[in-house]
Structure formats: C-alpha cells, structure tokens
Amino acid sequence: MRETQETIFADIPELRSVERTDKHSIKSFVLRGTRLKSFQVEAVRAYYHDYVIPYDGKPLDFKMVFGNDNPTIIEIGFGMGVATHLIARERTQYNYLGIEVFLSGFTKLLDKVGKEGLSNVRLMRFDAVEVLNQMIGDNTVAGFHIFFPDPWPKKRQHKRRLIQAPFATLLAQKLTKGGYIYAVTDWLEYAQQMLEVFDEVEDLVNPHGGFAPPVPWRPETRFEQKGKDKEHTISEVWVQRR
Ligand SMILES: C[S@@+](CC[C@H](N)C(=O)[O-])C[C@H]1O[C@@H](n2cnc3c(N)ncnc32)[C@H](O)[C@@H]1O
C-alpha cells in the first residue's frame, strides 16, 4: 500500500494535531492545515522513530536521548529548520533538540537530518512552553536558540508573544550555569522588549549591555530573509545564566 498523509497520520496519531494540555499558558502560534508532499510523508515513515521524541509529559534524560554527555541546545520554533540543520552539522560538539509545531517545516527538517544521518539532532512537534514545563529538567540546558519568534505586531496581540516575563524565567530556570539564550528578531520593538524582559530576570546577565553582535555560526533563516527584504534591522539578544 502506498503511504499517504492519511496512512501516516493513522500510524502516528500525535502528528495529526498539537494538543495543548495547559490552556492557561501563552498560545504563541496558529496552526493551519498542511498538505504534506510525498518526500515529507516518506521522511516521517523513514525517520520518525529515530529522530522524533513524542510528547508524553515525562522528564527527558538527554544522556539517554542522545547517547552522550554533550551539552544540549534547544531551538524553539525552528520553522523550516535551515539554521538548525546547518548549525547541528557544523557544531557537532553539541546536541540539538528542535521544537516546532508547524508540520511542513518539521517534516522538512526531519527529511534533512534523516538523510544526512545527523546523530546530534532530535525533534519534537509540540508547544515548546509545555515541553519546557513538563519534560525539561531545571539546570540541564546549555543554550536556547529562538530565531525570529512570531512578532505578533498588533498591540492587542502582544500577549501572544513568546518572550514575556514568565517564559523568560522558565528559560533561565532550565539553563545550566553559564548557559545562554540567543534570540534574534527583525522587529525592533520586540527586540527591546526582549532586552527588558531578560533584564528583569535575576539569574540572567547580559554581557553586551544591550544588543549583541551577530555570532559567526548563525546562518540566515527564512524569516530573516523576509525581514531583510522589508529593510528591517536585525537585532540580536544574547544573555547568560549567572
Ligand atoms: C516567524 S517563524 C520563524 C521560523 C524560523 N526560526 C526562521 O527564522 O525562519 C516562528 C515559528 O515559531 C513556531 N512557534 C511559535 N510558537 C511556538 C511554540 N510555542 N512551540 C513551538 N513552536 C512555536 C511557529 O510555528 C513558527 O514556525
């Protein structure tokens, strides 16, 4: 029988939707129906079990997941996974856990990492806020990458922004000492909000005082390209756990 999106969804029901168990947390994303292409269906069939961690609300043991003691970086909202893929391929001294709800991007990255057999990447398709709350231990994460989070530009939408005080505190709690949060946006007013929000978290320090210079290993992402096309300034925020 030929695999289709329907047969794949029947085999792996958790792929069909993203359930939110905590209705009080920020809803920072909107999901639209996705028609997967055949290479994406094939990627799920071939690589899901090796690369994807299903959400089960139980604490993750990175050593068990990756089979090593390397520090683990979590990327939140990887989109098409362009940066995730290139960074993981170059910087193999780290493990990468990518979290994304957008099924098309998720299966695209699954295809890339599976085909290349990258052993330092795992993916989750779930709400990152819930994953952090339920499955990630305190003081266990070496860094967070949050590249071009949805800016929710209208004032009435600001409450949907990911980087707000409670989430910043949660990120800090999950970091190891010296661990970092690296957030980049093309939305200046959100970038300023990030600086302010991180500044309020007791355990975080900003070694640059304000915006950071770009790091040489961060590749351009799809949303960065879109921002540059609109002549938006790219702002980088880098803070560390004390
Ligand atoms: C504006 S896109 C940026 C994608 C990519 N990082 C880039 O730079 O091209 C933001 C992404 O974050 C994802 N996202 C938003 N909130 C999320 C959450 N709570 N958990 C997981 N992914 C989330 C969205 O699905 C979307 O793909």
The ligand as an SDF file (V2000), in Angstrom:
LIG
                    3D

 27 29  0  0  0  0  0  0  0  0999 V2000
    8.2440   33.5030   12.4950 C   0  0  0  0  0  0  0  0  0  0  0  0
    8.5840   31.7910   12.4820 S   0  0  0  0  0  0  0  0  0  0  0  0
   10.3650   31.7200   12.4640 C   0  0  0  0  0  0  0  0  0  0  0  0
   10.8890   30.4050   11.9770 C   0  0  0  0  0  0  0  0  0  0  0  0
   12.4150   30.2560   11.8840 C   0  0  0  0  0  0  0  0  0  0  0  0
   13.0360   30.3010   13.1970 N   0  0  0  0  0  0  0  0  0  0  0  0
   13.0150   31.3120   10.9890 C   0  0  0  0  0  0  0  0  0  0  0  0
   13.7520   32.1750   11.4920 O   0  0  0  0  0  0  0  0  0  0  0  0
   12.7850   31.2540    9.7680 O   0  0  0  0  0  0  0  0  0  0  0  0
    8.2220   31.3220   14.1530 C   0  0  0  0  0  0  0  0  0  0  0  0
    7.9990   29.8200   14.3200 C   0  0  0  0  0  0  0  0  0  0  0  0
    7.8120   29.5260   15.6850 O   0  0  0  0  0  0  0  0  0  0  0  0
    6.8600   28.4780   15.7930 C   0  0  0  0  0  0  0  0  0  0  0  0
    6.2770   28.5390   17.1620 N   0  0  0  0  0  0  0  0  0  0  0  0
    5.6360   29.5820   17.7100 C   0  0  0  0  0  0  0  0  0  0  0  0
    5.2740   29.3200   18.9690 N   0  0  0  0  0  0  0  0  0  0  0  0
    5.7100   28.0440   19.2240 C   0  0  0  0  0  0  0  0  0  0  0  0
    5.6230   27.2080   20.3580 C   0  0  0  0  0  0  0  0  0  0  0  0
    5.0170   27.6070   21.4730 N   0  0  0  0  0  0  0  0  0  0  0  0
    6.1550   25.9680   20.2780 N   0  0  0  0  0  0  0  0  0  0  0  0
    6.7610   25.5470   19.1380 C   0  0  0  0  0  0  0  0  0  0  0  0
    6.8790   26.3070   18.0310 N   0  0  0  0  0  0  0  0  0  0  0  0
    6.3600   27.5400   18.0700 C   0  0  0  0  0  0  0  0  0  0  0  0
    5.8570   28.7750   14.6920 C   0  0  0  0  0  0  0  0  0  0  0  0
    5.1560   27.6120   14.3000 O   0  0  0  0  0  0  0  0  0  0  0  0
    6.7680   29.3170   13.5890 C   0  0  0  0  0  0  0  0  0  0  0  0
    7.1530   28.3030   12.6960 O   0  0  0  0  0  0  0  0  0  0  0  0
  1  2  1  0
  2  3  1  0
  2 10  1  0
  3  4  1  0
  4  5  1  0
  5  6  1  0
  5  7  1  0
  7  8  2  0
  7  9  1  0
 10 11  1  0
 11 12  1  0
 11 26  1  0
 12 13  1  0
 13 14  1  0
 13 24  1  0
 14 15  1  0
 14 23  1  0
 15 16  2  0
 16 17  1  0
 17 18  1  0
 17 23  2  0
 18 19  1  0
 18 20  2  0
 20 21  1  0
 21 22  2  0
 22 23  1  0
 24 25  1  0
 24 26  1  0
 26 27  1  0
M  CHG  2   2   1   9  -1
M  END
$$$$
